Amino acid sequence: MANLTTKTVLAATVLSGLGMGAIAPTPLAAQNVPVPTLVIYGTQKCPTDADGNEIVVCVRRKPGEQFRIPKELRELKVTPENESWASRAAASDRVGASGIGSCSTVGPGGSTGCFAQAGRTYKREKQEAKADQRAIEASLP
């Protein structure tokens, strides 16, 4: 990157020394400014000026993604704040359950429900730990 900046400055100096007048504008990459991108959906065209001289970097996404929250902003981890209503309702259905398959001291099969509940909790924790590990590995250079 520094080499590109040096070449750009050198070229601008040479051009101004040859009587070209003004210094040539430096590209965005040399200015350490991120190149803006535009997200387009489906068959939309990437916009440009009337002559077709302007270059615009476009990212095309599926048309079904147009009215959704962008992937970059979606919270993938389920927390109490972003838990769906359906899963909350299903959790409240299990409140006060007794007998076989429930985690209660009442009934002959309460211990089997506790074992199943502990197994689901363990599986969820292991999946979260793997996802966190993958995120850490992906962030490393």
N, C-alpha and C positions, 0 to 999 in steps of 0.2 A: 504494500500500500504506500509506504514511504517512497519507494522507487517510482511509482506511478505519479505521485505528487511532484517529485523532483523533475521528472521528464516533462510534466505539464508546465511547471514554472520555467524550465529551460526553454521550451518551445515558445512560450509567450514572450520571453525576453528576446529570443532571436527574431520573432516576428515584429516586435516593436522596434528593434534595431534596424530592420530592413525598410523602414519607412511605411509600415502598414498602418501606423497611427495608433489605434487603440489596442490594448492587450486583449488577446482572445479570451473569452469566458472559460472558466475552468468547469469541468463536468462535476456533477453532484458527487460522484465517487471520490474525487480528489478533495472535495470540500468536507468530507466526513459527514455528509448529510444523507440520511436514509432515502432511497429512491421510493417515492410514494407509489403504492399499488392501489388499484381499483378492483373491487370485487363485482363481477357480473354473473348473472344467472341465466341458465338455459341458452337460448339463441340470441341473446342481446349482443350488440356489436360494441367493440371497444372504441370509445370516443376519440376523436382527433380533431385538428383544426380543419378549416375548409379546404386547404391545399394538400392535406395529408402529410405535412412536414413534422408535426408534433408527434413524439413517441410517448405513448402511455403504456405502462406495464399493467396488464389486467390478469386477474386470477378468476378462472371460470369454475363455478360450482353448480351442482345439480339444481334444477328449478324448484324442487321440493324444499330446499334449504333457504329459500328467499325470505320467508316470513318467520324463520326460527331464530333463536339466539345463536350468534356465531359460535363455532366450535371452540374458539380461543377463550370465550367468556363463560362457557358452560361449566358449572360446578359438578364434577363427576362423582364426588364422594357424597353419600347420602348422610345428611345430618338431620337433626330434628327440625331445622328451619326449612329444608328443602325436600323433606320426605313427602311422598305422594299421599293423597287423602285415602286411597284404596288400601295402602299398607297400614295406615293408622287405624282404619276401620277393622282390618283383619286382626290387628293386634288387640283391639278392644273386644273382639269376639272370644278370645281365649281367656279373658279375665273371669275368674270364678269357676273355671272348669274343674271338674273332679272326676276321678275314676281312671280307667285305663288310658294311657297316652297323655295324661296331664301331669304336670309337675306339682303334685300336692301330696300331703300326708294322708289324705282321705282316699280310701278305695284300695283295691288289691294291686293295681298296676301303676301306682303313682311314680314309682322309681323308674319305670321305663320311660316315662315322659321327661323326667329330669335328665336321664342319660341322653335322650334325643336332643333336648334343649342345649345341654352342654356341648354336644357334638356340633350342632349348628353354630353356636357361638365360637367354638374353636376354628371351624372351617372359615367363618367370616373374618376372624382375626388373622388367620394365615393368608387369606387372599389380600387383605389390606396391607399386610407386611410385604408381600411380594410386589404389589403395585407401588408401594413406597420405594422399595429397593430398585425397581425398574425406572422410576422417576429420577432417583438419585444417579443411577448409572447413565441415563440419557442426558442429564445435565452436565456430566463431566466431559471435558474435552477429549 
